Amino acid sequence: MSAPDTTPPRSEVPPAAHVPTADDHLRGGARMTAKAAITMVLLTFALLVVADGDGIRHQGERMDDGTEKDVVLAVGRPAGWIADQLPVAPVVDQMLGWLSPDEDLGNDDGTFSASGGTGGGAVSPGAFDPAALGLPAAKPRKLRSLLVTGDSMSQPMDGELARALTPIGVRTKRDPKFGTGISKTDLLDWGAYSGVQARRDEPDATVVLLGANEGFPMTTKAGTVECCDLDWAAEYATRVRAMMATYTRGGAGRVYWLLIPNSNDAARNRIIRVVNTTIKLAAAPYGEQVRVVDIASVFTPGGRFRSAMDVDGRPQVVRDPDGAHLNDVGGRVAADTVREVLAKDFDLGGAA
């Protein structure tokens, strides 16, 4: 009998758990054969042709002439023909259209063009302050023709401007229309008449003081709007902006639109506040080409009516007894204010 084995048994140690590594796919697992890989590539190409063959053709047609365009069209034209025969492409376009940068814009109204911007009117070089662009200041041109227009508030300021500027060779046209307003078209349609003035006088500069007779209902495409809610203000600003565009004459003229001083009538002043606000908003797109001249703060600082103010170092009455219009002294003050602004854009030969 053999002697018993006295060697102690070895402990059974379980194999360590395997930690996957990035190289495992090289050591085993499913491998794609060359035939399967080629099949996958061909299938992908076929799907691309069916889904976007017309896109390949379209991109090729937009490329510059050359070898690259010829190669793309050699594939794109037959691919596009195949896509045209199948209903798949429109479905794919609808499903994935939100990914495309070439959105359907619907019409050409908002597209850029060389002559008209995006439909909002071309921007004139005169709209810019050269200094803001880092450019040298342009030499002021001679002021040869001036139009002063508006309602009765534009007098006697217009006479004072003519008296100061005519001696230096400025042809000054005074064209007040009493009792008229932008919101009332029974006496005069300012939208149409501003075009008449611009064509007739071809002014280098147009000074406008208009808005003391406002507050009337206005007719819009949506219906009638009553003073002085947001719809009324929007329509009034739209009309003012259209007149400003007319007076600028495509960049050939500058516009100086005056704010209205408050009167001694609280009800009238509520309308004046809306009118002045719309004037400032309407002028904003025109930059330097349309200047808002704030004579309101000159005559009624802080909106407070006053019939007299310091002029030439002493208190003088500047308003008519009706509490609205400017008297002769007030007209001279307004004219002086306008000439100071004109002198920023035109050579007045020292007349300012």
Wavefront OBJ file of the C-alpha trace (Angstrom):
o trace
v 0.000 0.000 0.000
v 1.372 3.332 -0.966
v 1.855 6.062 1.577
v -0.892 8.663 1.759
v -0.309 12.022 0.008
v 0.366 14.523 2.729
v 0.779 17.543 0.383
v -1.705 20.214 1.459
v -4.321 21.012 -1.217
v -3.847 24.189 -3.248
v -6.436 26.886 -2.833
v -8.758 27.297 -5.791
v -8.318 30.903 -6.943
v -10.982 32.110 -9.434
v -9.645 33.835 -12.508
v -9.599 37.632 -12.364
v -12.496 39.370 -14.005
v -11.652 40.670 -17.488
v -11.683 44.452 -17.946
v -12.657 45.428 -21.504
v -10.131 47.499 -23.412
v -10.194 49.471 -26.603
v -8.124 46.744 -28.317
v -10.650 43.944 -27.766
v -12.174 44.462 -31.217
v -8.752 43.634 -32.695
v -8.599 40.331 -30.850
v -12.040 39.003 -31.616
v -15.687 39.837 -32.099
v -17.618 40.257 -35.295
v -15.550 41.320 -38.256
v -16.981 42.908 -41.426
v -15.723 41.261 -44.553
v -14.483 43.300 -47.482
v -17.550 42.260 -49.455
v -19.885 43.434 -46.686
v -18.047 46.732 -46.393
v -18.365 47.372 -50.129
v -22.032 46.459 -49.973
v -22.557 48.920 -47.118
v -20.853 51.732 -49.058
v -22.945 51.046 -52.158
v -26.124 50.918 -50.091
v -25.273 54.250 -48.470
v -24.615 55.803 -51.865
v -27.908 54.452 -53.188
v -29.800 55.973 -50.255
v -28.059 59.288 -50.826
v -29.022 59.252 -54.499
v -32.643 58.452 -53.730
v -32.964 60.959 -50.877
v -30.953 63.891 -52.198
v -29.990 63.294 -55.779
v -31.565 66.591 -56.760
v -29.486 68.327 -54.088
v -26.242 66.951 -55.532
v -27.274 68.118 -58.979
v -28.305 71.541 -57.654
v -25.022 72.066 -55.811
v -23.068 71.089 -58.898
v -24.936 73.570 -61.048
v -24.103 76.363 -58.600
v -20.340 75.657 -58.657
v -17.844 77.629 -60.701
v -16.821 76.134 -64.040
v -13.964 73.667 -63.809
v -13.001 70.041 -63.285
v -14.593 69.846 -59.845
v -17.950 71.006 -61.220
v -17.708 68.486 -64.083
v -17.079 65.625 -61.639
v -19.946 66.610 -59.346
v -22.365 66.987 -62.254
v -21.261 63.639 -63.698
v -22.676 62.092 -60.546
v -25.340 64.664 -59.731
v -27.236 64.668 -63.037
v -28.009 60.945 -63.151
v -28.560 60.976 -59.392
v -30.969 63.864 -59.765
v -32.819 62.081 -62.561
v -33.274 59.002 -60.360
v -34.465 61.142 -57.456
v -36.959 62.891 -59.742
v -38.601 59.553 -60.601
v -39.092 58.597 -56.949
v -41.276 60.232 -54.260
v -38.663 59.901 -51.544
v -36.884 63.250 -51.858
v -39.898 65.474 -51.018
v -40.603 63.397 -47.934
v -37.004 63.662 -46.767
v -36.985 67.410 -47.429
v -40.114 67.845 -45.329
v -38.733 65.744 -42.476
v -35.312 67.394 -42.406
v -36.157 70.856 -43.681
v -35.559 72.418 -40.259
v -31.877 71.449 -40.594
v -31.386 73.276 -43.887
v -29.903 76.784 -44.026
v -31.668 77.398 -47.359
v -35.074 78.274 -45.932
v -38.011 78.974 -48.166
v -38.359 82.747 -47.886
v -41.744 82.772 -49.579
v -41.158 85.843 -51.769
v -38.510 88.359 -52.746
v -39.755 91.239 -50.599
v -37.122 90.690 -47.932
v -34.179 89.682 -50.102
v -31.128 91.891 -50.514
v -30.578 93.675 -53.797
v -28.022 96.167 -54.999
v -30.502 99.001 -55.079
v -32.988 98.598 -52.291
v -31.641 96.893 -49.172
v -34.335 94.657 -47.680
v -37.360 96.603 -48.743
v -37.003 99.217 -46.027
v -35.306 101.737 -48.322
v -31.686 102.202 -49.271
v -29.324 103.761 -46.729
v -27.672 106.904 -48.059
v -23.998 107.632 -47.321
v -25.253 110.927 -45.896
v -26.917 109.014 -43.078
v -23.524 108.432 -41.452
v -21.348 110.668 -39.347
v -17.910 110.080 -40.937
v -16.218 110.471 -37.548
v -18.217 107.513 -36.216
v -16.659 105.381 -38.982
v -13.157 106.674 -38.316
v -13.210 108.716 -41.515
v -12.241 112.357 -42.033
v -15.114 114.803 -41.890
v -16.556 115.729 -45.250
v -16.220 119.326 -46.363
v -19.591 121.050 -45.858
v -21.264 121.874 -49.153
v -22.900 125.148 -49.945
v -26.558 125.490 -49.018
v -28.204 126.635 -52.222
v -31.910 125.957 -51.662
v -34.010 125.753 -48.511
v -37.669 124.815 -48.082
v -39.445 125.905 -44.888
v -42.865 124.338 -44.534
v -45.507 123.114 -42.113
v -48.617 124.571 -40.542
v -49.064 128.081 -39.162
v -46.497 127.346 -36.436
v -43.780 127.618 -39.093
v -44.388 131.374 -39.164
v -42.738 133.787 -38.478
v -39.703 131.505 -38.251
v -39.710 131.009 -42.014
v -39.432 134.750 -42.621
v -36.529 135.031 -40.193
v -34.680 132.214 -41.957
v -35.252 133.831 -45.346
v -34.040 137.177 -44.020
v -30.806 135.632 -42.723
v -30.016 133.236 -45.587
v -31.141 135.022 -48.749
v -28.259 137.575 -48.594
v -25.719 134.732 -48.738
v -27.308 133.232 -51.853
v -29.674 130.657 -50.356
v -32.893 130.371 -52.343
v -35.474 130.127 -49.558
v -38.969 128.836 -50.270
v -41.614 129.565 -47.607
v -44.590 127.248 -47.918
v -46.869 127.261 -44.827
v -50.283 125.590 -44.992
v -52.538 126.997 -42.292
v -54.883 124.718 -40.401
v -53.465 121.525 -41.881
v -52.222 118.397 -40.171
v -50.871 114.972 -40.942
v -53.830 113.302 -39.244
v -56.351 115.431 -41.149
v -56.440 115.216 -44.911
v -59.574 117.225 -45.675
v -57.641 120.435 -46.304
v -54.360 118.948 -47.518
v -52.867 115.474 -47.888
v -49.316 115.999 -46.697
v -48.259 112.600 -48.000
v -49.005 113.714 -51.539
v -48.056 117.370 -51.132
v -44.590 116.601 -49.739
v -43.878 114.843 -53.037
v -45.007 117.917 -54.954
v -42.704 120.111 -52.878
v -39.687 117.821 -53.278
v -40.080 117.641 -57.067
v -40.916 121.298 -57.510
v -38.300 122.888 -55.251
v -35.552 120.218 -55.087
v -34.366 121.643 -51.749
v -30.929 120.899 -50.352
v -32.538 121.196 -46.926
v -36.145 121.088 -45.750
v -37.246 122.570 -42.417
v -40.572 121.255 -41.117
v -42.652 122.538 -38.202
v -45.921 120.652 -38.388
v -48.192 119.011 -35.834
v -50.065 121.660 -33.885
v -53.401 120.675 -35.477
v -53.382 116.942 -34.817
v -55.548 114.452 -32.957
v -57.962 113.462 -35.733
v -58.956 109.844 -36.531
v -56.910 108.252 -39.308
v -57.882 105.529 -41.738
v -55.531 102.557 -42.059
v -55.730 99.217 -43.835
v -57.010 97.711 -40.586
v -59.671 100.376 -40.129
v -59.996 103.717 -38.374
v -57.689 104.550 -35.455
v -58.543 107.136 -32.825
v -56.139 109.508 -31.122
v -53.963 108.856 -29.312
v -53.424 105.170 -28.588
v -50.613 102.948 -29.858
v -52.296 102.267 -33.195
v -52.785 105.979 -33.799
v -49.178 106.740 -32.854
v -47.915 103.979 -35.151
v -49.903 105.312 -38.099
v -48.802 108.888 -37.427
v -45.126 107.832 -37.213
v -45.507 105.891 -40.453
v -46.851 108.978 -42.226
v -44.096 111.200 -40.818
v -41.441 108.703 -41.860
v -42.846 108.586 -45.393
v -42.655 112.387 -45.617
v -39.083 112.347 -44.321
v -38.133 109.848 -47.010
v -39.728 112.086 -49.644
v -37.882 115.192 -48.496
v -34.501 113.391 -48.444
v -34.907 112.853 -52.185
v -32.938 109.629 -52.280
v -30.021 111.127 -50.371
v -29.869 114.467 -52.174
v -31.528 116.452 -49.393
v -31.435 116.793 -45.636
v -34.413 117.227 -43.350
v -34.722 119.279 -40.167
v -37.950 118.352 -38.403
v -38.803 120.524 -35.402
v -40.441 119.327 -32.212
v -43.491 121.306 -31.108
v -43.306 123.493 -27.986
v -46.067 122.925 -25.466
v -48.974 125.348 -25.365
v -50.972 126.648 -22.403
v -53.689 124.056 -23.121
v -53.288 120.774 -21.209
v -55.490 118.805 -23.614
v -53.484 120.021 -26.605
v -50.239 119.193 -24.820
v -51.248 115.544 -24.447
v -51.482 115.332 -28.228
v -48.224 117.278 -28.675
v -46.453 114.755 -26.463
v -47.543 111.887 -28.705
v -46.671 113.802 -31.876
v -43.170 114.685 -30.657
v -42.541 111.084 -29.622
v -43.547 109.803 -33.047
v -41.329 112.360 -34.787
v -38.256 111.126 -32.913
v -39.097 107.511 -33.641
v -39.798 108.188 -37.305
v -36.440 109.930 -37.805
v -34.324 107.193 -36.232
v -33.595 105.136 -39.405
v -32.254 108.132 -41.318
v -29.272 108.862 -39.090
v -27.570 112.156 -39.867
v -29.748 112.836 -42.886
v -32.837 113.670 -40.819
v -32.197 115.796 -37.756
v -34.786 116.353 -35.054
v -34.453 119.961 -33.891
v -35.635 120.280 -30.310
v -37.024 123.807 -30.126
v -39.560 122.398 -27.643
v -36.927 122.341 -24.925
v -35.855 125.864 -25.887
v -39.295 127.378 -25.406
v -40.831 124.960 -22.893
v -38.023 123.333 -20.899
v -39.270 120.304 -19.006
v -42.566 120.657 -20.856
v -43.530 123.762 -18.868
v -45.243 126.501 -20.847
v -43.849 130.015 -20.534
v -44.809 133.058 -22.524
v -41.488 134.843 -21.933
v -37.833 133.846 -21.711
v -34.409 135.468 -21.700
v -33.456 136.656 -25.175
v -30.407 138.821 -25.818
v -29.786 139.073 -22.088
v -33.243 140.237 -21.031
v -36.717 138.717 -20.538
v -38.864 138.960 -23.659
v -42.258 137.585 -24.659
v -41.867 134.820 -27.254
v -45.428 133.468 -27.617
v -48.591 134.897 -29.101
v -51.568 135.611 -26.823
v -53.243 132.391 -28.061
v -50.693 130.439 -26.031
v -49.610 128.331 -28.994
v -47.904 130.285 -31.786
v -44.537 132.005 -31.692
v -44.453 135.778 -31.989
v -41.785 137.696 -33.889
v -39.207 137.332 -31.140
v -40.000 133.651 -30.768
v -39.721 133.182 -34.529
v -36.246 134.697 -34.439
v -35.197 132.411 -31.586
v -36.470 129.373 -33.492
v -34.713 130.506 -36.687
v -31.424 130.998 -34.825
v -31.718 127.471 -33.400
v -32.328 126.018 -36.855
v -29.419 127.921 -38.402
v -27.064 126.533 -35.763
v -28.061 123.023 -36.782
v -27.871 123.810 -40.503
v -24.327 125.088 -39.991
v -23.253 121.590 -38.916
v -24.081 120.221 -42.354
v -23.716 123.169 -44.751
v -21.357 126.032 -45.430
v -23.393 129.125 -44.526
v -20.547 131.537 -45.117
v -20.548 132.779 -41.544
v -24.281 133.485 -41.545
v -24.847 131.203 -38.559
l 1 2 3 4 5 6 7 8 9 10 11 12 13 14 15 16 17 18 19 20 21 22 23 24 25 26 27 28 29 30 31 32 33 34 35 36 37 38 39 40 41 42 43 44 45 46 47 48 49 50 51 52 53 54 55 56 57 58 59 60 61 62 63 64 65 66 67 68 69 70 71 72 73 74 75 76 77 78 79 80 81 82 83 84 85 86 87 88 89 90 91 92 93 94 95 96 97 98 99 100 101 102 103 104 105 106 107 108 109 110 111 112 113 114 115 116 117 118 119 120 121 122 123 124 125 126 127 128 129 130 131 132 133 134 135 136 137 138 139 140 141 142 143 144 145 146 147 148 149 150 151 152 153 154 155 156 157 158 159 160 161 162 163 164 165 166 167 168 169 170 171 172 173 174 175 176 177 178 179 180 181 182 183 184 185 186 187 188 189 190 191 192 193 194 195 196 197 198 199 200 201 202 203 204 205 206 207 208 209 210 211 212 213 214 215 216 217 218 219 220 221 222 223 224 225 226 227 228 229 230 231 232 233 234 235 236 237 238 239 240 241 242 243 244 245 246 247 248 249 250 251 252 253 254 255 256 257 258 259 260 261 262 263 264 265 266 267 268 269 270 271 272 273 274 275 276 277 278 279 280 281 282 283 284 285 286 287 288 289 290 291 292 293 294 295 296 297 298 299 300 301 302 303 304 305 306 307 308 309 310 311 312 313 314 315 316 317 318 319 320 321 322 323 324 325 326 327 328 329 330 331 332 333 334 335 336 337 338 339 340 341 342 343 344 345 346 347 348 349 350 351 352
